Every structure is written in structure tokens, then in C-alpha cells.
């Protein structure tokens, strides 16, 4: 969760970014390294939390059933779900903090407000964790997990503003990108790390959208965990 993003940052931000800057100049008003760094942060957080919300949840619910052991104590099913999200949020905070420090050393940070990229990354990760954990908790097998990673997570990684502005996409793909939680997370991280001003209304909108996704996931996951762990 830390080495992978750092390697992406070095290869794409410095290697590819050097070519972009030499031939085009700024992207989104900043050097390409500063443009791509927050995108990599948000996108790798999404990938990590999605993966950690699939097979480990299946392990706790079906394979080793240690979630069932937890609810044999005074711990409630909703506490198990909430604890899972809390752990994933903590992991995101640790890896995001390390990433921002390395990005600053490499010159990929353009604003002291970059520290706010850590809570922005946490919101992004939790928006996916809340939904994916709820989904995984209700599955009988892991047969569909690889499809989630390939059909949903990978396209979002590539086409949600991580490596280039979504205005480069065809109109219908721009619409799909706009409803993606990842795009909102990328924009929040980018505002924090680059210092490029964005309308406060848009910033609040990004935060509200991610909180709304987390709320939907919480309702779904709480219901799923109560149903599955009551049997």
C-alpha cells in the first residue's frame, strides 16, 4: 500500500512527467508530477481498500468465520462492520501520510495544505470500503470478486482523472467519471496537494458526495452483517 504508489509516482510523475512537461508544459496549471501525484494517491487507496474489503471479509464471514466468534461476545454485528471500516481507514491514513511525505521529497507537493490530502484519501478509501465490504459480506463465495476488481476498480483507476483530466474523455465517459467516487477523491486530493484553488462549493460537493456514498454503504453493510451474523 506504500511501495506501489511510490513506484507509480516515480515512474509516471518523474519519467513520463518529464516528457509531458518538455512537450506540453503544465497540466491543469501545474507540472505533470504535481498533477499526477494526488491522482495516484487516491487511485491506489481505492485499489487497496477494495481488495482488502473482499477476500479478508470473505475469510471472516465464510472461510474462518471469526466474525461469528466476535458476535458470540457482547459485540454486535454492526460493530464488526464498523470495526472493519475503522481498520481500513487507519491503514489508509498511515499509507497516505507516508505517500505525501515521499511526494513532498520528490517535489510533487505544491502547497502546505497537502496535509489535508490524508483525510481526503481516507474519505475516498472509506467510500469504497463501505460499499465493497457490504457486498462481500453477503456473498457465499469469492467467485465474483475478481470481476469487481477487473470490471469496476481497474476502469475507475484509468478513467477517473488519475493520469489526465477527464475533459480528454468522450462526453459519455465524462458523465460516468463524474459519478465515480474516485473522481471526487482525486479532485479533493489534487486541491490539497497542488494548492490550485477550486470553488468552495465544489470542494463541499466532493466531500458531501463521498460522505453520501459512505452513508449508503453503512446502511447496506449494517443490514448485511446483521443478517449474515444472526444465523
C-alpha positions as CSV (number, residue, x, y, z in Angstrom):
1,X,0.0,0.0,0.0
2,X,3.0,2.3,0.2
3,X,5.7,1.0,-2.1
4,X,3.4,0.6,-5.0
5,X,2.2,4.2,-5.1
6,X,5.7,5.4,-4.6
7,X,6.9,3.5,-7.6
8,X,3.9,4.8,-9.7
9,X,4.9,8.3,-8.6
10,X,8.5,7.9,-9.6
11,X,7.8,6.2,-13.0
12,X,4.8,8.3,-14.1
13,X,5.4,11.5,-12.3
14,X,9.1,11.9,-13.0
15,X,9.6,9.6,-16.0
16,X,6.5,10.3,-18.1
17,X,6.0,13.7,-16.4
18,X,9.4,14.8,-17.7
19,X,8.2,14.1,-21.3
20,X,4.9,15.8,-20.7
21,X,6.4,18.9,-19.3
22,X,9.0,19.1,-22.0
23,X,6.5,18.9,-24.8
24,X,3.3,20.4,-23.4
25,X,4.2,22.3,-20.3
26,X,1.6,22.5,-17.5
27,X,-1.3,20.2,-17.0
28,X,-4.2,21.7,-15.0
29,X,-2.0,24.7,-14.3
30,X,0.8,22.6,-12.5
31,X,3.7,20.5,-13.6
32,X,2.7,16.9,-14.5
33,X,4.4,15.5,-11.4
34,X,2.2,17.6,-9.2
35,X,-0.8,16.8,-11.3
36,X,-0.5,13.1,-11.2
37,X,0.7,12.6,-7.6
38,X,-2.7,13.2,-5.9
39,X,-4.4,11.1,-8.6
40,X,-2.1,8.2,-7.8
41,X,-2.7,8.7,-4.1
42,X,-6.5,8.5,-4.4
43,X,-6.5,5.7,-7.0
44,X,-4.1,3.4,-5.1
45,X,-6.1,4.0,-2.0
46,X,-9.2,2.8,-3.9
47,X,-7.4,-0.3,-5.1
48,X,-6.1,-1.2,-1.7
49,X,-9.3,-0.7,0.2
50,X,-11.3,-2.6,-2.5
51,X,-9.1,-5.6,-2.3
52,X,-8.9,-5.5,1.5
53,X,-12.7,-5.3,1.6
54,X,-13.2,-8.5,-0.5
55,X,-11.2,-11.6,0.4
56,X,-10.5,-10.7,4.0
57,X,-14.2,-10.1,4.6
58,X,-15.0,-13.5,3.0
59,X,-12.4,-15.0,5.3
60,X,-14.1,-13.5,8.4
61,X,-17.6,-14.3,7.2
62,X,-17.3,-17.7,5.5
63,X,-13.9,-19.3,5.4
64,X,-12.7,-18.9,9.0
65,X,-15.8,-17.4,10.5
66,X,-14.1,-15.3,13.0
67,X,-16.8,-12.7,12.6
68,X,-19.2,-15.2,14.1
69,X,-16.9,-15.7,17.0
70,X,-16.9,-11.9,17.6
71,X,-20.7,-11.7,17.8
72,X,-20.7,-14.6,20.3
73,X,-19.5,-11.9,22.7
74,X,-21.3,-8.7,23.5
75,X,-20.0,-7.2,20.2
76,X,-22.9,-6.6,17.7
77,X,-22.8,-7.3,14.0
78,X,-22.8,-3.6,13.2
79,X,-19.8,-3.2,15.5
80,X,-18.0,-5.8,13.4
81,X,-18.8,-3.9,10.2
82,X,-17.8,-0.6,11.8
83,X,-14.6,-2.0,13.1
84,X,-13.7,-3.4,9.7
85,X,-14.2,0.1,8.2
86,X,-12.2,1.7,11.0
87,X,-9.3,-0.6,10.4
88,X,-9.3,0.1,6.7
89,X,-9.5,3.8,7.4
90,X,-6.5,3.6,9.7
91,X,-4.5,1.7,7.1
92,X,-5.3,4.4,4.5
93,X,-4.3,7.2,6.9
94,X,-0.9,5.5,7.5
95,X,-0.1,4.8,3.9
96,X,-1.4,8.2,2.7
97,X,0.8,10.0,5.2
98,X,3.8,8.1,4.0
99,X,2.9,8.8,0.4
100,X,2.5,12.6,1.0
101,X,5.9,12.7,2.7
102,X,7.6,11.0,-0.2
103,X,5.7,13.1,-2.7
104,X,7.0,16.3,-0.9
105,X,10.6,15.0,-1.1
106,X,10.2,14.3,-4.8
107,X,8.8,17.8,-5.4
108,X,5.2,16.6,-6.1
109,X,3.6,18.8,-3.5
110,X,2.8,22.4,-4.3
111,X,1.0,23.5,-1.1
112,X,1.3,23.2,2.7
113,X,-2.3,22.2,2.6
114,X,-1.1,18.8,1.3
115,X,-1.6,17.5,4.9
116,X,-5.4,17.7,4.0
117,X,-4.8,15.1,1.3
118,X,-4.7,12.5,4.1
119,X,-8.3,12.9,5.3
120,X,-9.3,13.3,1.6
121,X,-7.7,9.9,0.9
122,X,-9.4,8.4,3.9
123,X,-12.8,9.6,2.6
124,X,-12.0,8.1,-0.8
125,X,-11.0,4.8,0.7
126,X,-13.9,4.6,3.0
127,X,-16.4,5.3,0.3
128,X,-15.2,2.2,-1.5
129,X,-14.7,0.2,1.7
130,X,-18.2,0.8,2.9
131,X,-19.8,-0.4,-0.4
132,X,-17.4,-3.3,-1.1
133,X,-17.4,-4.7,2.4
134,X,-21.2,-4.6,2.3
135,X,-21.2,-6.5,-1.0
136,X,-18.6,-9.1,0.1
137,X,-20.4,-9.7,3.4
138,X,-23.4,-11.0,1.5
139,X,-21.6,-13.3,-0.9
140,X,-21.5,-17.0,-0.5
141,X,-18.2,-17.4,-2.5
142,X,-15.5,-15.2,-3.9
143,X,-16.4,-16.1,-7.5
144,X,-17.4,-12.5,-8.3
145,X,-14.6,-10.8,-6.5
146,X,-12.1,-10.8,-9.5
147,X,-14.9,-9.3,-11.7
148,X,-15.3,-6.4,-9.2
149,X,-11.6,-5.7,-9.5
150,X,-11.4,-6.0,-13.3
151,X,-14.7,-4.5,-14.4
152,X,-15.1,-1.8,-11.9
153,X,-11.9,-1.0,-10.0
154,X,-9.5,-1.1,-12.9
155,X,-11.5,1.1,-15.3
156,X,-12.1,3.7,-12.5
157,X,-8.3,3.7,-11.9
158,X,-7.6,4.5,-15.5
159,X,-10.5,6.9,-16.4
160,X,-11.4,9.0,-13.3
161,X,-8.9,11.8,-13.7
162,X,-5.9,9.9,-12.2
163,X,-3.5,10.4,-15.1
164,X,-5.2,13.1,-17.2
165,X,-8.1,15.5,-16.9
166,X,-11.5,13.8,-17.6
167,X,-12.1,16.5,-20.2
168,X,-9.9,14.4,-22.5
169,X,-12.6,11.7,-22.5
170,X,-15.6,11.4,-24.7
171,X,-18.7,13.1,-23.3
172,X,-20.5,9.9,-22.2
173,X,-17.3,8.7,-20.3
174,X,-17.0,12.1,-18.7
175,X,-20.5,11.6,-17.2
176,X,-19.5,8.2,-15.9
177,X,-16.4,9.6,-14.4
178,X,-18.3,12.4,-12.6
179,X,-20.5,9.9,-10.7
180,X,-17.4,7.9,-9.7
181,X,-16.4,8.3,-6.0
182,X,-12.8,8.1,-7.2
183,X,-13.1,11.3,-9.3
184,X,-14.3,13.2,-6.3
185,X,-11.5,11.8,-4.2
186,X,-8.9,12.7,-6.9
187,X,-10.2,16.2,-7.1
188,X,-10.1,16.7,-3.3
189,X,-6.5,15.3,-3.1
190,X,-5.5,17.4,-6.0
191,X,-6.8,20.7,-4.5
192,X,-4.9,19.9,-1.3
193,X,-1.6,18.9,-2.8
194,X,-1.4,21.4,-5.6
195,X,-2.8,24.4,-3.9
196,X,-4.7,25.3,-7.1
197,X,-7.9,27.0,-6.0
198,X,-11.2,25.4,-6.6
199,X,-14.7,26.8,-5.8
200,X,-15.5,26.1,-2.2
201,X,-18.9,24.9,-3.4
202,X,-17.2,22.2,-5.5
203,X,-15.0,21.2,-2.6
204,X,-18.0,20.9,-0.3
205,X,-19.8,19.0,-3.1
206,X,-16.9,16.4,-3.3
207,X,-17.0,15.9,0.4
208,X,-20.7,15.6,0.6
209,X,-20.8,13.1,-2.3
210,X,-18.2,10.8,-0.6
211,X,-20.0,11.1,2.7
212,X,-23.2,10.2,1.0
213,X,-21.6,7.1,-0.5
214,X,-20.3,6.1,2.9
215,X,-23.7,6.5,4.4
216,X,-25.3,4.3,1.7
217,X,-22.6,1.7,2.3
218,X,-23.1,1.9,6.0
219,X,-26.9,1.2,5.8
220,X,-26.3,-1.7,3.3
221,X,-23.4,-3.2,5.3
222,X,-25.1,-2.9,8.6
223,X,-28.1,-4.8,7.3
224,X,-26.0,-7.4,5.5
225,X,-23.8,-8.1,8.6
226,X,-26.8,-8.3,10.9
227,X,-28.5,-10.8,8.5
228,X,-25.4,-12.9,7.9
229,X,-24.2,-13.0,11.5
230,X,-27.5,-13.8,13.1
231,X,-27.5,-17.3,11.6
